[in-house]
Amino acid sequence: MGIFDGIENAEVFNSSVNIRPGQHQLKIRELLVQKSRKKAGVQFFIAEMEVVGSEGGRPSSAKTADAPLSHPHRTGETVSWVVDMTQESALNNVKGFALALDADAKNEDITPAQMDALVSSDQPAKGIIVNASALMVLTRAGGDFTKINWTAARAA
């Protein structure tokens, strides 16, 4: 048996990092829905994006308020935003992201059909640039969580 036996069935994973605190401009590479490999019945909405511009930011939680500025992402770096769709806030978070894809979109414009189209193989959002304002906040359990506010990037 060789070290690479079974490679023809292996799944390739993209290498990316989570979004750090700060102000970022991100270009959509791919939007998808993926089943969890670890938890049955759990699906994730995933946005894979390329960093166009980035400035580091400060955490906003009391626990880390004295922390130094985070390092900005490098231009061209790939970052991911992953939403566990079983969480109570999942649809709210994904809708906020979807609204940022079109500066003229309104709440009622975001429908299940539109979301299905966004994650389809056609990838209609590919190349769209969005703004991400990311803050580190404390969870109720006392852990850190990166909250991201999405806005449309308006053309200059």
N, C-alpha and C positions, 0 to 999 in steps of 0.2 A: 504494500500500500504506500503510495507516494504522498508527499506533503500537500500536493494540490489536488488530490482526488476529491471530486465533488464540486470543483470550482465552477463548472458549467451551470450549476444551480444556485450559486451564491448571488446574493443581492448586493448591489453597489450602493453605498451611502455617501451622500455629499458631505463635504467637510465644511462646517460653518459654526459660528458662535452665536450666542444669544446677544441681544441688543443691550448695551451698557447704558448707564445714565448719561444724559446729555441731549443735545439737539442734533438730529441727523436728517439728511436727505437720502432717501433710499429708492433705488430703481427695482421694480418688480421683475424677478426672473421667472418665478413659477408660484402658482397657488394650487394647493392640492389638499385632499382629504386622505388620511392614512389611518388604517387600523393599528391599534397598539399591538406590539409584539409581546408585551408582558401581561396586559390585562384584557381579558375577554370582554367584548362588548364596548370597549372604549375606542373612540375615534378622535383624531386630532385634525384641526384645520391648521395648515402650515403655509406660511408665506416665506419663500426664499427670496432674498433681496441682495442687491449689490450696493455698497456704500458709495454715494456720489459726493457727499460732504458730511463732516462730523466735527462737533465740538464737545469735549467732555463736560460732564455736569456733576453737581453735588448730590449726594443722597439727601432725601428730604425727611427721613425718619429721625426721631429723637435719638435712637440708638447709634446712628451713624452721622449725626449732624456735623460733627467736627472732622469728619473724614475729608481727605483731600479730593480735589477734582478727579473724576475718573479719566482714564486715558481715552481720547477719541478713537474711533475706529479708523483704520487706514482706508483711503480711497481705493476702491476696487475689491475690498474685502467682502466676503459673503457672510451675511447674517441671517438668522432665522427667527421668526416669531411663531410660537407654537401655542395653540389654544386647545385645552382638553374640553371637548364638546359635552362632557357629562357634568361640567361645572355649571352652577346656577347662573353665573355671569357670562357664560360663553357666547350666547347669541348677542348680548349687548356689546361685547367686545368686538366680535366679528362684524357686526353692523357698523360700528364706529370706524373700523378699518375700511369696510366697503364704501362708506360715504366719502372717505378721503381719496378714493380713486377717481372721483369726478367732482370738481368744485361746484358744479350746478346741481348735484344730486340732492334729493330731499328724502326724508325718512321713509315715505311711502314708496319710493323708487326701489328700495332694497327688498326683494322678494325671494322666496325659495328658488324660483326658476332662474333669477339673475345669479344667485350664488352658485347654483349648479353649473351655469354657463361659465362663471369665473374659474371654476376648478376643472373644467372640461379639458380635453386634449387640445382644443383651439387656443386656450390661454389668451383671451382677449385683453387682459390687464398687463401682459408682458410689455415691459418698457416704460410703463407709467411710473412717474416719480411721485413719492409721497413724503411728507414731513412726519418725523416721529420725535415727540418730546417725551423722553424717558426719565422717570424718577424712581429712585429706590425708596420704597415705603415699608413700614412694618406691618406684618400680618397680625391678626388677632392672637395667633399662637406665639408671636414674638420673633418670627423669622423674617428674612428680607424677601421682598417681592418687587420686581420691576414693573411699574405701571406705565403704560404707554398711551399717550394721547396722540391720535392720528389727525392730520389735516392735509388738505389737498395742497400740492405745490403748484402755485400759479405761475404761468409763463411770464417771463420778464418782458 
